């Protein structure tokens, strides 16, 4: 028998509420996996659709497999991913040839022809700059992520250390004291931002990697790499 002083038993949610919470929690787990698989599958299919038509008919992978297995030619075989393999092999061969003397000479000759073509040179130069930026070697990448006070004291921003400031900027700025070149990205597009020169003493280097800092910027502060809770890998969604 309950008295007025006994605590009330905790109210249990209805079956529908518990099912809804379980469904949302499962959706949090399934959605990233499903979207990742769908994106990879779509990209692989797009590359196959672009590469395979360039392969002669007698050397099509499905045709070769049919001949090898002795199957009826009317049976259609879709080997998704073969176009990606062909593209990777072709790209590696082109890159290997481009490193040689003959390859470099052919590239310089081809670029000289492109530079003399009015419209094509603009498109080619823009795509080349983007490619060199995206696929740059490690020595051209950002060194570390950092924390700086920007745009004023008391307000902090994520930045990426490019290099130690050199040349006239280093001599004329900060009375000749050491400075760092900092790239401050914008959210949610980190490819645009500001190039700032900070005194080395005003820059706080972070332990997080450049990739993790980029995730923090792209997610507008929703993803904190150093704030992961290993004891709760799957977030619980309340009803």
Secondary structure by P-SEA (a helix, b strand, c coil): ccccccccccccccaaaaaaaaaaaaaaaaaaaaaaaaaaaaaaaaaaaaccccccccccaaaaaaaaacccccbbbbbcaaaaaaaaaaaaaaaaaaacaaaaaaaaaaaaaaaacaaaaaaaaaaaaaaaaaacccccccccccccccccccbbbbbbbcccccccccccccccccccbbbbbccccccbbbbbbbccccbbbbcccaaaaaaaaaaccccccccccccccbbbbcc
